[in-house]
Every structure is written in C-alpha cells, then in structure tokens.
C-alpha cells in the first residue's frame, strides 16, 4: 500500500519477443501474477517504449528481427539499473556470457516453465529492492550504502546493476572472509547456480571495473585462485 492508503502500482515489465505466441503467453502469465506488461516485438520498439515509460524490469529475447537482445540489453543498461532477463533458445555458454557482459542479470533458455520465469523475475526485483535496516560500509574511497543500494567512489556515484550490487554487498559484509564460488553463487543467484563459475567470473570482472582503481591490481576484491573471492580493504 502507498502512504495514501492506495494499492501500490503494479511493477511494469518490458517484454520483448518477436514470436507472437510467446509474447501473448508472457503477457497472460505476468498479468496473472500482478505485473503490468509493456510488450514489444522489435528492439527498436522496445527501446522507444522504455524511454517513454521506464519499466521496473525487462525480459528480452536474444533473437529479434532488427537487433539482437544483447544490443537491446546494452542500450537499456546505458541509462538504467533495472533487472534484465534474457530469453533464448540457445543455451551455449558463449551466448550467456555475451548477455551477462552486456548487463543482463539472468539468462533463461527456451523452452522454460512459466513458474520458473516468474520466480526469477521476482527474485531479480527483490535484489533491486530496498532494505532500511542495513548500514553503510566504508572501504578507502568506496562508500557502500546498503539501505539505499547506492555506491560512491571518491564522492562520485558508481552505477551498479542489481546483481553487481548484491555481489558487492555479500563480499563487503563478509570483509576479510574468503567467500567461495559456491557460497557467492548460492547467496546472490540461488542454489541452482551453485556450479556456474563462469557467471560469477563475468560479474566479478564487471564489478571490479567499476569499483577498483584503473590500471592497478585488484585491491578491494581479491581472487583466491580456484576457490573464491575476498573483500580485503
């Protein structure tokens, strides 16, 4: 409920797929779960609609008639930290890595179950939510406001995706402790990702590029080869 006692508006989800039957099915499933669906059949249409009414999340098919889902993801990520889920009939690791490197938070291979899709979307939105009881963490020039899910470096804002922020949060709240690949994957993505080390490596690389000093060896997020990572400052 809002402060005025009115129901909170339904989360708006941009859904991009050029297969009409899949688009219709996603609209039905998501509306039944209380989401407002913004449909689009091309990448260009999706970007236009997102610009006019920014959504809270996006579900983007990898193969579109005018551009691929990676391009759409990269364009959305230029101005938004919304959770982005990429759909594809291609389950190859290289395609997953491309999507994640472009800024996607999750990758779902077709065919998929509607319950799984909704669960992953809800989890992504939860990761992007606020917690009013968590403190600030200071590490050199880096300030992590866990309550506001905001990060500053040298006083300047650092724009992280929900996944990147959750990784930083887990590492920072366990400062000095070695966090194994399995522990990080389970905590941030869920137990079904416990063995997906490539996903973790991709996101750690993106996170480091944003929070570490350029041109220096990693100082905040240190690698223990073959085991995990440690927040050292």
N, C-alpha and C positions, 0 to 999 in steps of 0.2 A: 504493500500500500504506500502511496505517496504521503507527504506531510499533510496534504489537504484531505486525506481520507479517501482519495480516489484510487482505483486499481492502478498499479504500475503498468506503463505501456509494454506491450509485447516486444521482446527483443527482435530487431529487424535483421534478417539474414539474406544476403545477396546469394542467389543460386544461379550458377552459370553452367548450362549444358545445352548442346545443340541437338540432342535427341529428345523429341517432344514427349515420348512416353516416359522417359526418365525424369524430365522436368515436371511433368504432371504428377508423377508418383512422389517426388520430393516435396512438391507443394502440399499434397494431401497429408503426407506423414508429418511434415514440420508444423503445418497448421493445427493438426490434431494435438500436437504437443505444446501449443500455445505460442508459436513463433509467427511473426509477420514475415511473409516471403516476398522478396523482390526478385522476380525471375528475369533472366536474360539468356538469349540464345547465341550471342557472339561476344567476343572480348570487348569490342568497341562499345556495344550496347551496355555491357556490364560496367565499364569504367564511367560512362556517361551517367548511368543511374546512381552509381556510388557517389559521384561528385555532387549530384543534385540533392540526394538524401543519404548521407553517410550511414551505412549499416553498422551493426554491432559485431557482425561476423560474416564470413563469406565461405561458400562451398563452390569450388571451381573445378570444372572438368579439364583434364590435361589437353585433350584434342578438341580444338574449336576451329571453325571454318576460316577465321581471319587472323588468328594468332594462337599460340599455344597457351595453356594455363600457366606455364612458368612466367611468360611475359605479363599476363594479367596480374599474377601474384606480385611480381617485381614492381609493377606500376602502382598497385594498391599500397605496397609496403613503403613507397616513397613518401607517403603522407599519413599513413595510418598504422597503428599497432594492433588493429583488430585481429582476432584469431582467424586464420585462413586454413581451410581443409581442402586438399587437392584430391580429386577423384580420377582414377584411370583404370583402364583395362590392362595396362602394362604394369607388371609387378617387378620389373627389373630394378636392381639396386641403383644403377646409374640414374634412372629416371627419378627415383625417390630422392637421391642426393641433389639432383638439379632443382627439384621443387623446394627442398629444405634450404638449399643455399640461396634461393630466390626470396626466402622469407616465409615459406609455408610452415605452419605449426604441426600439421599432421598430414598423412598420406593414406588414402583408403583405396584398396584395389577392388575393382568391379569383378564379379558381382558381390554386393555387400548386403548385409541384413539391415533393415530399417532401424532395429533396436540398437545395433552397433553404431550406426551413423549418428543417431540422436544422442547416444551415450557419449560419444567422442566430442560432439558439438557442445554438449552441456559441460563436459569436463574442460574443454578449451575456454568456455565462457567463465567458468569458475576460476580458472587460472588468471583470467583477466579482471576478476572482481577485487573488491577492497576488503581489507581486514583492519579494523580500527584499533586493535589491541597490540599490534606489533610495533617495535621501536625503530629508531634509526641506528644504522651501523656506519661507523667511520673507519676508513682504511686509507691513510695517506690523503691524497686529493679526492678520493672517491667517497661520496655520501650516498647511502642506500636508505631511502625512506620506505620501510616495509609497509607502513599503513597506507601511504598514498601510492605505492608501487611506482615510485619515482627515483631516478638515479641522477646524480650530478657529479661531474668530474672537473675539479678546478673551478667550481661555481657555475659551470655550464651544463645544461640538461643533456643527458645521454638517452637517446631514444632506443629502447629495447622492446622486442616482441614479448608477448606473454610467456612463451617458452623460455626465452633468454632470461627474463626477469626471474622466473621460478628457479632456473639453474643457479643464478647468482644468489638468490635468497637461500637456497639449501646449502650452498657452499659457504656463504658468509655466516650463517647461523651455526655452522659447524667449524668455525675458524680454527685452523691448526690440525684438524682431524682429517685423515685420509678417507675420502669418500670413494668407494669402489664404483666401477662402471655399473654394476648391477644395482647398487643402492641408489645412485642418481637416476638411472632409467626408471626404476620402480617408483621412486618418490615423485618424479616430475611427469612421467608419461603413463605409468601404471605397470602392473606385473606382466602384462602381455608383451611389454617391450624390454624385459629384463636382459635379453641377449643381443639387443640391437645396438652394438657398439658403434657402428658407422653413423647412426643417427646422432648419438651423443658427441662423437668427434666433430661432426659438421657444426652442431650448435655451439660447442665449446670454442671452435675456431672463430665463429661469428661474434660470440660474446667477447672473446679476447680482443678482437679488432676494435671493439667499441670502448672497452674499459682499461686496457693496458696502454702504456706509453709506446708510441710508434717508434719502431726501429730498435727497441730493446727486447731482451729475452723476457718471457713471461715472468712477472714478479708477483702478481696477485693470485693468479690461477696457475698453480704449478702441477706439472704432469708427473705421476709416478708410473713409468712405462709399464704397460701391460696390466696395471692394477686399477688406477683411478686418478683422481684429482684432489688437490688440497688448496684451500684459500689461506694464503700464508701471511698476509700483512697483519 
